[in-house]
């Protein structure tokens, strides 16, 4: 696996091909070299990428694996005929059986971002991203009533990337609010969050891992000191238990796993769309 090359071809961005392909490849361990080739939307580009794939296979002495999401019939036909790699036509695998099942022809549009100007879902995601940026790290306590979820936890526990992922992928308005030593001294949630407790979801983290992360940001500081990290994490977890806030550790979980857990517990309706 480490010496194999995997290509992701698309006449759009290639995000779908790479996301799906990575899910499949994860079943085999190892990490092959990734090559994404987006916007393969002409015969000329199709021939060019086929030549590239063939040359890569010859140089490596083994067949290249190719995940493709190509809906342009002309481009797809060229790749099918001339690609010397193991071609996994993802759309062809799924679209043809669905056309037969539904009794409909697909529209063969390129990419998930077609007609974005007409998509309410797209505009909702943009609005959610702007909301999350405006409410990052407790920057603003205004309009928290509009939040779908408010992430709470100590600094550097993963709140910002999780809130942005929720906004970008699911259109969820996610604010995030740091718990600081003053909150622990008062032994209660920050006042701005009190009336929105039901929207809160907590993130915690292993204190040693937290110290490592903070050392990269402020080396040698009290902020990054292992004793201080243990204190903050312990106090934050006690507060969340006391306030009845669901929480999980981000230490060994991906952002995708964290976000899915949050949606399941706070906004299960967002898992149905």
C-alpha positions, 0 to 999 in steps of 0.5 A: 500500500505505501508504494501504490498510487491512487488517482481520483478523477472528476469532471468536478472538484474531485471531493466526492471521489476522494472522500468515497475512495478514502473510505474504501482505502481505509479498510486496507491500512497503509497510506498510498500516494494520492493524486487528485485530478479535478475538472477533467471536463474535455477529451483533451484532458481525458487523454492527458490524464490517461497518459499520466496514469499509464506513465505512473504505472510503468514507473512504479511497476504496478497498476494504478488504482483510479477512483472516478466520478465522471458524468460527461459521457465523452470523457468517461468513454475515453477514460474507460477505453484508455485508462491502464489503471484499475478503474473504479467508476463510482457514478457508473456503478450506482447511477445505472442501477438507480436509473433502472430502479427509479425509471428515470434518467439522471440529469448527469450534472457535474459535481455537487455544487451545480446550480449553487445560486438556486440552492437554499441548502448552499445559502444555508451553509454559507449563513451557518459558516458566517455565524460560526465565524462570528461566534468563534471562541466566545467572540460574541454572545449576541444572537445565541438564541439562533445557534443550533448548538453551542460547543463548550470546553477548555481552550484547544479541545477542538471546538473551533474545527468542529464548529466549522465542520458542522457549518460547512458540511451540515449547515449547522449554526454552531457557536463555541465558548471557552471555559476559563479558570474564572468560570471554574472559580465561580463553579457555574457556566458563563452567564451568557450560556445559562439560558441556552444550556439545552443547546450546549455540548461539551468537548474535553481532551486528555490533559497530557495531549492538551499540554502538548497542543498548548506547548506548540502555541505558548511554550513554557507558559502556565497555560501549557503546564501539565498541572494546569491542563489537568486542573482545567480539564478536571474542572470542566468535566465536573462543571459539565456533569453538574450542569447536565451537559452531554460531552465527549473526549476529542482525544482519539476521535475525528472531527467527523465522529465528533460532529455526528455524535453532536448531531445525534444528541442535539439535532437528530433532525439534521441526520435526515435530509 
